[in-house]
């Protein structure tokens, strides 16, 4: 999975307390391994296009 896919994902957010980005999806250990650690995984099945202006466009 390319990092650019995460950068534009709706579920990718910044945590000010830990000073790092993280995935907000509630994944169990098996899903984390299948998505991020498996060599045959090319993209995240939970990816959803989003950006800072997505909500503003809907208002």
mmCIF file of the N, C-alpha and C atoms, coordinates in Angstrom:
data_MODEL
# 
_entry.id   MODEL 
# 
loop_
_atom_site.group_PDB 
_atom_site.id 
_atom_site.type_symbol 
_atom_site.label_atom_id 
_atom_site.label_alt_id 
_atom_site.label_comp_id 
_atom_site.label_asym_id 
_atom_site.label_entity_id 
_atom_site.label_seq_id 
_atom_site.pdbx_PDB_ins_code 
_atom_site.Cartn_x 
_atom_site.Cartn_y 
_atom_site.Cartn_z 
_atom_site.occupancy 
_atom_site.B_iso_or_equiv 
_atom_site.pdbx_formal_charge 
_atom_site.auth_seq_id 
_atom_site.auth_comp_id 
_atom_site.auth_asym_id 
_atom_site.auth_atom_id 
_atom_site.pdbx_PDB_model_num 
ATOM 1   N N  . UNK A 1 1  ? 0.854   -1.177  0.000  1.00 0.00 ? 1  UNK A N  1 
ATOM 2   C CA . UNK A 1 1  ? 0.000   0.000   0.000  1.00 0.00 ? 1  UNK A CA 1 
ATOM 3   C C  . UNK A 1 1  ? 0.888   1.225   0.000  1.00 0.00 ? 1  UNK A C  1 
ATOM 4   N N  . UNK A 1 2  ? 0.579   2.145   -0.885 1.00 0.00 ? 2  UNK A N  1 
ATOM 5   C CA . UNK A 1 2  ? 1.360   3.357   -0.983 1.00 0.00 ? 2  UNK A CA 1 
ATOM 6   C C  . UNK A 1 2  ? 0.960   4.344   0.102  1.00 0.00 ? 2  UNK A C  1 
ATOM 7   N N  . UNK A 1 3  ? 1.939   5.089   0.581  1.00 0.00 ? 3  UNK A N  1 
ATOM 8   C CA . UNK A 1 3  ? 1.641   6.065   1.624  1.00 0.00 ? 3  UNK A CA 1 
ATOM 9   C C  . UNK A 1 3  ? 0.720   7.159   1.103  1.00 0.00 ? 3  UNK A C  1 
ATOM 10  N N  . UNK A 1 4  ? 0.761   7.457   -0.197 1.00 0.00 ? 4  UNK A N  1 
ATOM 11  C CA . UNK A 1 4  ? -0.098  8.496   -0.745 1.00 0.00 ? 4  UNK A CA 1 
ATOM 12  C C  . UNK A 1 4  ? -1.575  8.097   -0.638 1.00 0.00 ? 4  UNK A C  1 
ATOM 13  N N  . UNK A 1 5  ? -1.872  6.797   -0.645 1.00 0.00 ? 5  UNK A N  1 
ATOM 14  C CA . UNK A 1 5  ? -3.252  6.359   -0.471 1.00 0.00 ? 5  UNK A CA 1 
ATOM 15  C C  . UNK A 1 5  ? -3.747  6.720   0.929  1.00 0.00 ? 5  UNK A C  1 
ATOM 16  N N  . UNK A 1 6  ? -2.928  6.519   1.932  1.00 0.00 ? 6  UNK A N  1 
ATOM 17  C CA . UNK A 1 6  ? -3.297  6.882   3.305  1.00 0.00 ? 6  UNK A CA 1 
ATOM 18  C C  . UNK A 1 6  ? -3.421  8.393   3.468  1.00 0.00 ? 6  UNK A C  1 
ATOM 19  N N  . UNK A 1 7  ? -2.557  9.134   2.822  1.00 0.00 ? 7  UNK A N  1 
ATOM 20  C CA . UNK A 1 7  ? -2.569  10.596  2.955  1.00 0.00 ? 7  UNK A CA 1 
ATOM 21  C C  . UNK A 1 7  ? -3.888  11.214  2.527  1.00 0.00 ? 7  UNK A C  1 
ATOM 22  N N  . UNK A 1 8  ? -4.596  10.586  1.605  1.00 0.00 ? 8  UNK A N  1 
ATOM 23  C CA . UNK A 1 8  ? -5.858  11.142  1.115  1.00 0.00 ? 8  UNK A CA 1 
ATOM 24  C C  . UNK A 1 8  ? -7.076  10.391  1.634  1.00 0.00 ? 8  UNK A C  1 
ATOM 25  N N  . UNK A 1 9  ? -6.866  9.496   2.590  1.00 0.00 ? 9  UNK A N  1 
ATOM 26  C CA . UNK A 1 9  ? -7.968  8.688   3.107  1.00 0.00 ? 9  UNK A CA 1 
ATOM 27  C C  . UNK A 1 9  ? -8.777  9.448   4.156  1.00 0.00 ? 9  UNK A C  1 
ATOM 28  N N  . UNK A 1 10 ? -10.076 9.240   4.140  1.00 0.00 ? 10 UNK A N  1 
ATOM 29  C CA . UNK A 1 10 ? -10.997 9.860   5.094  1.00 0.00 ? 10 UNK A CA 1 
ATOM 30  C C  . UNK A 1 10 ? -10.665 9.459   6.530  1.00 0.00 ? 10 UNK A C  1 
ATOM 31  N N  . UNK A 1 11 ? -10.176 8.237   6.730  1.00 0.00 ? 11 UNK A N  1 
ATOM 32  C CA . UNK A 1 11 ? -9.943  7.681   8.061  1.00 0.00 ? 11 UNK A CA 1 
ATOM 33  C C  . UNK A 1 11 ? -8.544  7.950   8.610  1.00 0.00 ? 11 UNK A C  1 
ATOM 34  N N  . UNK A 1 12 ? -7.709  8.640   7.870  1.00 0.00 ? 12 UNK A N  1 
ATOM 35  C CA . UNK A 1 12 ? -6.344  8.928   8.290  1.00 0.00 ? 12 UNK A CA 1 
ATOM 36  C C  . UNK A 1 12 ? -6.346  10.276  9.008  1.00 0.00 ? 12 UNK A C  1 
ATOM 37  N N  . UNK A 1 13 ? -6.010  10.281  10.305 1.00 0.00 ? 13 UNK A N  1 
ATOM 38  C CA . UNK A 1 13 ? -6.133  11.496  11.107 1.00 0.00 ? 13 UNK A CA 1 
ATOM 39  C C  . UNK A 1 13 ? -4.885  11.708  11.956 1.00 0.00 ? 13 UNK A C  1 
ATOM 40  N N  . UNK A 1 14 ? -4.755  12.931  12.445 1.00 0.00 ? 14 UNK A N  1 
ATOM 41  C CA . UNK A 1 14 ? -3.605  13.316  13.259 1.00 0.00 ? 14 UNK A CA 1 
ATOM 42  C C  . UNK A 1 14 ? -3.991  13.331  14.729 1.00 0.00 ? 14 UNK A C  1 
ATOM 43  N N  . UNK A 1 15 ? -3.171  12.730  15.561 1.00 0.00 ? 15 UNK A N  1 
ATOM 44  C CA . UNK A 1 15 ? -3.391  12.715  17.002 1.00 0.00 ? 15 UNK A CA 1 
ATOM 45  C C  . UNK A 1 15 ? -2.394  13.678  17.639 1.00 0.00 ? 15 UNK A C  1 
ATOM 46  N N  . UNK A 1 16 ? -2.891  14.797  18.171 1.00 0.00 ? 16 UNK A N  1 
ATOM 47  C CA . UNK A 1 16 ? -2.018  15.813  18.755 1.00 0.00 ? 16 UNK A CA 1 
ATOM 48  C C  . UNK A 1 16 ? -1.332  15.319  20.024 1.00 0.00 ? 16 UNK A C  1 
ATOM 49  N N  . UNK A 1 17 ? -1.999  14.453  20.775 1.00 0.00 ? 17 UNK A N  1 
ATOM 50  C CA . UNK A 1 17 ? -1.417  13.951  22.020 1.00 0.00 ? 17 UNK A CA 1 
ATOM 51  C C  . UNK A 1 17 ? -0.154  13.130  21.762 1.00 0.00 ? 17 UNK A C  1 
ATOM 52  N N  . UNK A 1 18 ? -0.192  12.267  20.744 1.00 0.00 ? 18 UNK A N  1 
ATOM 53  C CA . UNK A 1 18 ? 0.956   11.423  20.420 1.00 0.00 ? 18 UNK A CA 1 
ATOM 54  C C  . UNK A 1 18 ? 1.827   12.006  19.312 1.00 0.00 ? 18 UNK A C  1 
ATOM 55  N N  . UNK A 1 19 ? 1.375   13.108  18.695 1.00 0.00 ? 19 UNK A N  1 
ATOM 56  C CA . UNK A 1 19 ? 2.116   13.792  17.641 1.00 0.00 ? 19 UNK A CA 1 
ATOM 57  C C  . UNK A 1 19 ? 2.419   12.858  16.456 1.00 0.00 ? 19 UNK A C  1 
ATOM 58  N N  . UNK A 1 20 ? 1.372   12.128  16.009 1.00 0.00 ? 20 UNK A N  1 
ATOM 59  C CA . UNK A 1 20 ? 1.530   11.230  14.876 1.00 0.00 ? 20 UNK A CA 1 
ATOM 60  C C  . UNK A 1 20 ? 0.192   11.000  14.184 1.00 0.00 ? 20 UNK A C  1 
ATOM 61  N N  . UNK A 1 21 ? 0.265   10.525  12.940 1.00 0.00 ? 21 UNK A N  1 
ATOM 62  C CA . UNK A 1 21 ? -0.927  10.184  12.181 1.00 0.00 ? 21 UNK A CA 1 
ATOM 63  C C  . UNK A 1 21 ? -1.292  8.730   12.438 1.00 0.00 ? 21 UNK A C  1 
ATOM 64  N N  . UNK A 1 22 ? -2.578  8.418   12.337 1.00 0.00 ? 22 UNK A N  1 
ATOM 65  C CA . UNK A 1 22 ? -3.036  7.053   12.564 1.00 0.00 ? 22 UNK A CA 1 
ATOM 66  C C  . UNK A 1 22 ? -4.305  6.791   11.754 1.00 0.00 ? 22 UNK A C  1 
ATOM 67  N N  . UNK A 1 23 ? -4.631  5.527   11.603 1.00 0.00 ? 23 UNK A N  1 
ATOM 68  C CA . UNK A 1 23 ? -5.853  5.114   10.920 1.00 0.00 ? 23 UNK A CA 1 
ATOM 69  C C  . UNK A 1 23 ? -6.970  5.006   11.949 1.00 0.00 ? 23 UNK A C  1 
ATOM 70  N N  . UNK A 1 24 ? -8.089  5.675   11.699 1.00 0.00 ? 24 UNK A N  1 
ATOM 71  C CA . UNK A 1 24 ? -9.199  5.687   12.650 1.00 0.00 ? 24 UNK A CA 1 
ATOM 72  C C  . UNK A 1 24 ? -10.118 4.474   12.526 1.00 0.00 ? 24 UNK A C  1 
ATOM 73  N N  . UNK A 1 25 ? -9.882  3.605   11.564 1.00 0.00 ? 25 UNK A N  1 
ATOM 74  C CA . UNK A 1 25 ? -10.710 2.414   11.426 1.00 0.00 ? 25 UNK A CA 1 
ATOM 75  C C  . UNK A 1 25 ? -10.486 1.501   12.617 1.00 0.00 ? 25 UNK A C  1 
ATOM 76  N N  . UNK A 1 26 ? -11.552 0.886   13.099 1.00 0.00 ? 26 UNK A N  1 
ATOM 77  C CA . UNK A 1 26 ? -11.471 -0.037  14.225 1.00 0.00 ? 26 UNK A CA 1 
ATOM 78  C C  . UNK A 1 26 ? -11.155 -1.424  13.678 1.00 0.00 ? 26 UNK A C  1 
ATOM 79  N N  . UNK A 1 27 ? -9.853  -1.720  13.541 1.00 0.00 ? 27 UNK A N  1 
ATOM 80  C CA . UNK A 1 27 ? -9.414  -2.974  12.943 1.00 0.00 ? 27 UNK A CA 1 
ATOM 81  C C  . UNK A 1 27 ? -8.939  -3.945  14.015 1.00 0.00 ? 27 UNK A C  1 
ATOM 82  N N  . UNK A 1 28 ? -9.227  -5.224  13.824 1.00 0.00 ? 28 UNK A N  1 
ATOM 83  C CA . UNK A 1 28 ? -8.686  -6.214  14.745 1.00 0.00 ? 28 UNK A CA 1 
ATOM 84  C C  . UNK A 1 28 ? -7.300  -6.647  14.241 1.00 0.00 ? 28 UNK A C  1 
ATOM 85  N N  . UNK A 1 29 ? -6.617  -7.499  15.002 1.00 0.00 ? 29 UNK A N  1 
ATOM 86  C CA . UNK A 1 29 ? -5.246  -7.887  14.667 1.00 0.00 ? 29 UNK A CA 1 
ATOM 87  C C  . UNK A 1 29 ? -5.144  -8.585  13.316 1.00 0.00 ? 29 UNK A C  1 
ATOM 88  N N  . UNK A 1 30 ? -6.115  -9.414  12.990 1.00 0.00 ? 30 UNK A N  1 
ATOM 89  C CA . UNK A 1 30 ? -6.089  -10.132 11.721 1.00 0.00 ? 30 UNK A CA 1 
ATOM 90  C C  . UNK A 1 30 ? -6.209  -9.178  10.537 1.00 0.00 ? 30 UNK A C  1 
ATOM 91  N N  . UNK A 1 31 ? -7.086  -8.190  10.659 1.00 0.00 ? 31 UNK A N  1 
ATOM 92  C CA . UNK A 1 31 ? -7.256  -7.217  9.577  1.00 0.00 ? 31 UNK A CA 1 
ATOM 93  C C  . UNK A 1 31 ? -6.005  -6.358  9.405  1.00 0.00 ? 31 UNK A C  1 
ATOM 94  N N  . UNK A 1 32 ? -5.395  -5.964  10.498 1.00 0.00 ? 32 UNK A N  1 
ATOM 95  C CA . UNK A 1 32 ? -4.165  -5.173  10.426 1.00 0.00 ? 32 UNK A CA 1 
ATOM 96  C C  . UNK A 1 32 ? -3.081  -5.951  9.703  1.00 0.00 ? 32 UNK A C  1 
ATOM 97  N N  . UNK A 1 33 ? -2.915  -7.220  10.042 1.00 0.00 ? 33 UNK A N  1 
ATOM 98  C CA . UNK A 1 33 ? -1.914  -8.039  9.370  1.00 0.00 ? 33 UNK A CA 1 
ATOM 99  C C  . UNK A 1 33 ? -2.234  -8.195  7.882  1.00 0.00 ? 33 UNK A C  1 
ATOM 100 N N  . UNK A 1 34 ? -3.483  -8.501  7.572  1.00 0.00 ? 34 UNK A N  1 
ATOM 101 C CA . UNK A 1 34 ? -3.880  -8.724  6.178  1.00 0.00 ? 34 UNK A CA 1 
ATOM 102 C C  . UNK A 1 34 ? -3.676  -7.471  5.338  1.00 0.00 ? 34 UNK A C  1 
ATOM 103 N N  . UNK A 1 35 ? -3.979  -6.295  5.890  1.00 0.00 ? 35 UNK A N  1 
ATOM 104 C CA . UNK A 1 35 ? -3.913  -5.055  5.121  1.00 0.00 ? 35 UNK A CA 1 
ATOM 105 C C  . UNK A 1 35 ? -2.502  -4.495  5.057  1.00 0.00 ? 35 UNK A C  1 
ATOM 106 N N  . UNK A 1 36 ? -1.824  -4.407  6.195  1.00 0.00 ? 36 UNK A N  1 
ATOM 107 C CA . UNK A 1 36 ? -0.571  -3.680  6.252  1.00 0.00 ? 36 UNK A CA 1 
ATOM 108 C C  . UNK A 1 36 ? 0.676   -4.549  6.177  1.00 0.00 ? 36 UNK A C  1 
ATOM 109 N N  . UNK A 1 37 ? 0.586   -5.799  6.570  1.00 0.00 ? 37 UNK A N  1 
ATOM 110 C CA . UNK A 1 37 ? 1.779   -6.643  6.641  1.00 0.00 ? 37 UNK A CA 1 
ATOM 111 C C  . UNK A 1 37 ? 1.868   -7.674  5.526  1.00 0.00 ? 37 UNK A C  1 
ATOM 112 N N  . UNK A 1 38 ? 0.777   -7.985  4.914  1.00 0.00 ? 38 UNK A N  1 
ATOM 113 C CA . UNK A 1 38 ? 0.770   -8.997  3.872  1.00 0.00 ? 38 UNK A CA 1 
ATOM 114 C C  . UNK A 1 38 ? 1.408   -8.457  2.589  1.00 0.00 ? 38 UNK A C  1 
ATOM 115 N N  . UNK A 1 39 ? 2.256   -9.256  1.987  1.00 0.00 ? 39 UNK A N  1 
ATOM 116 C CA . UNK A 1 39 ? 2.960   -8.822  0.776  1.00 0.00 ? 39 UNK A CA 1 
ATOM 117 C C  . UNK A 1 39 ? 2.036   -8.743  -0.431 1.00 0.00 ? 39 UNK A C  1 
ATOM 118 N N  . UNK A 1 40 ? 0.936   -9.504  -0.437 1.00 0.00 ? 40 UNK A N  1 
ATOM 119 C CA . UNK A 1 40 ? 0.059   -9.510  -1.602 1.00 0.00 ? 40 UNK A CA 1 
ATOM 120 C C  . UNK A 1 40 ? -1.018  -8.428  -1.538 1.00 0.00 ? 40 UNK A C  1 
ATOM 121 N N  . UNK A 1 41 ? -1.027  -7.645  -0.485 1.00 0.00 ? 41 UNK A N  1 
ATOM 122 C CA . UNK A 1 41 ? -2.007  -6.566  -0.365 1.00 0.00 ? 41 UNK A CA 1 
ATOM 123 C C  . UNK A 1 41 ? -1.503  -5.326  -1.102 1.00 0.00 ? 41 UNK A C  1 
ATOM 124 N N  . UNK A 1 42 ? -2.299  -4.822  -2.043 1.00 0.00 ? 42 UNK A N  1 
ATOM 125 C CA . UNK A 1 42 ? -1.880  -3.660  -2.821 1.00 0.00 ? 42 UNK A CA 1 
ATOM 126 C C  . UNK A 1 42 ? -2.632  -2.395  -2.436 1.00 0.00 ? 42 UNK A C  1 
ATOM 127 N N  . UNK A 1 43 ? -3.789  -2.540  -1.817 1.00 0.00 ? 43 UNK A N  1 
ATOM 128 C CA . UNK A 1 43 ? -4.546  -1.363  -1.388 1.00 0.00 ? 43 UNK A CA 1 
ATOM 129 C C  . UNK A 1 43 ? -5.421  -1.717  -0.190 1.00 0.00 ? 43 UNK A C  1 
ATOM 130 N N  . UNK A 1 44 ? -5.817  -0.702  0.525  1.00 0.00 ? 44 UNK A N  1 
ATOM 131 C CA . UNK A 1 44 ? -6.647  -0.892  1.706  1.00 0.00 ? 44 UNK A CA 1 
ATOM 132 C C  . UNK A 1 44 ? -8.112  -1.023  1.291  1.00 0.00 ? 44 UNK A C  1 
ATOM 133 N N  . UNK A 1 45 ? -8.814  -2.048  1.757  1.00 0.00 ? 45 UNK A N  1 
ATOM 134 C CA . UNK A 1 45 ? -10.221 -2.218  1.387  1.00 0.00 ? 45 UNK A CA 1 
ATOM 135 C C  . UNK A 1 45 ? -11.138 -1.190  2.050  1.00 0.00 ? 45 UNK A C  1 
ATOM 136 N N  . UNK A 1 46 ? -10.639 -0.483  3.048  1.00 0.00 ? 46 UNK A N  1 
ATOM 137 C CA . UNK A 1 46 ? -11.446 0.512   3.750  1.00 0.00 ? 46 UNK A CA 1 
ATOM 138 C C  . UNK A 1 46 ? -11.174 1.930   3.264  1.00 0.00 ? 46 UNK A C  1 
ATOM 139 N N  . UNK A 1 47 ? -10.340 2.065   2.247  1.00 0.00 ? 47 UNK A N  1 
ATOM 140 C CA . UNK A 1 47 ? -9.976  3.392   1.746  1.00 0.00 ? 47 UNK A CA 1 
ATOM 141 C C  . UNK A 1 47 ? -11.213 4.154   1.280  1.00 0.00 ? 47 UNK A C  1 
ATOM 142 N N  . UNK A 1 48 ? -11.304 5.390   1.708  1.00 0.00 ? 48 UNK A N  1 
ATOM 143 C CA . UNK A 1 48 ? -12.405 6.264   1.286  1.00 0.00 ? 48 UNK A CA 1 
ATOM 144 C C  . UNK A 1 48 ? -11.813 7.629   0.991  1.00 0.00 ? 48 UNK A C  1 
ATOM 145 N N  . UNK A 1 49 ? -11.996 8.101   -0.246 1.00 0.00 ? 49 UNK A N  1 
ATOM 146 C CA . UNK A 1 49 ? -11.444 9.387   -0.650 1.00 0.00 ? 49 UNK A CA 1 
ATOM 147 C C  . UNK A 1 49 ? -12.011 10.488  0.226  1.00 0.00 ? 49 UNK A C  1 
ATOM 148 N N  . UNK A 1 50 ? -11.155 11.318  0.753  1.00 0.00 ? 50 UNK A N  1 
ATOM 149 C CA . UNK A 1 50 ? -11.596 12.426  1.579  1.00 0.00 ? 50 UNK A CA 1 
ATOM 150 C C  . UNK A 1 50 ? -10.503 13.459  1.715  1.00 0.00 ? 50 UNK A C  1 
ATOM 151 N N  . UNK A 1 51 ? -10.898 14.676  2.005  1.00 0.00 ? 51 UNK A N  1 
ATOM 152 C CA . UNK A 1 51 ? -9.946  15.738  2.259  1.00 0.00 ? 51 UNK A CA 1 
ATOM 153 C C  . UNK A 1 51 ? -10.595 16.775  3.161  1.00 0.00 ? 51 UNK A C  1 
ATOM 154 N N  . UNK A 1 52 ? -9.894  17.846  3.449  1.00 0.00 ? 52 UNK A N  1 
ATOM 155 C CA . UNK A 1 52 ? -10.397 18.864  4.367  1.00 0.00 ? 52 UNK A CA 1 
ATOM 156 C C  . UNK A 1 52 ? -11.657 19.552  3.854  1.00 0.00 ? 52 UNK A C  1 
ATOM 157 N N  . UNK A 1 53 ? -11.882 19.523  2.555  1.00 0.00 ? 53 UNK A N  1 
ATOM 158 C CA . UNK A 1 53 ? -13.000 20.249  1.976  1.00 0.00 ? 53 UNK A CA 1 
ATOM 159 C C  . UNK A 1 53 ? -14.234 19.382  1.710  1.00 0.00 ? 53 UNK A C  1 
ATOM 160 N N  . UNK A 1 54 ? -14.163 18.112  2.016  1.00 0.00 ? 54 UNK A N  1 
ATOM 161 C CA . UNK A 1 54 ? -15.277 17.211  1.748  1.00 0.00 ? 54 UNK A CA 1 
ATOM 162 C C  . UNK A 1 54 ? -16.530 17.634  2.493  1.00 0.00 ? 54 UNK A C  1 
ATOM 163 N N  . UNK A 1 55 ? -16.407 17.924  3.774  1.00 0.00 ? 55 UNK A N  1 
ATOM 164 C CA . UNK A 1 55 ? -17.575 18.360  4.550  1.00 0.00 ? 55 UNK A CA 1 
ATOM 165 C C  . UNK A 1 55 ? -18.073 19.731  4.109  1.00 0.00 ? 55 UNK A C  1 
ATOM 166 N N  . UNK A 1 56 ? -17.167 20.610  3.764  1.00 0.00 ? 56 UNK A N  1 
ATOM 167 C CA . UNK A 1 56 ? -17.556 21.965  3.352  1.00 0.00 ? 56 UNK A CA 1 
ATOM 168 C C  . UNK A 1 56 ? -18.371 21.921  2.064  1.00 0.00 ? 56 UNK A C  1 
ATOM 169 N N  . UNK A 1 57 ? -18.056 20.998  1.171  1.00 0.00 ? 57 UNK A N  1 
ATOM 170 C CA . UNK A 1 57 ? -18.811 20.893  -0.089 1.00 0.00 ? 57 UNK A CA 1 
ATOM 171 C C  . UNK A 1 57 ? -20.236 20.417  0.141  1.00 0.00 ? 57 UNK A C  1 
ATOM 172 N N  . UNK A 1 58 ? -20.461 19.655  1.205  1.00 0.00 ? 58 UNK A N  1 
ATOM 173 C CA . UNK A 1 58 ? -21.793 19.107  1.479  1.00 0.00 ? 58 UNK A CA 1 
ATOM 174 C C  . UNK A 1 58 ? -22.695 20.123  2.168  1.00 0.00 ? 58 UNK A C  1 
ATOM 175 N N  . UNK A 1 59 ? -22.140 21.176  2.726  1.00 0.00 ? 59 UNK A N  1 
ATOM 176 C CA . UNK A 1 59 ? -22.936 22.158  3.462  1.00 0.00 ? 59 UNK A CA 1 
ATOM 177 C C  . UNK A 1 59 ? -23.563 23.172  2.538  1.00 0.00 ? 59 UNK A C  1 
# 
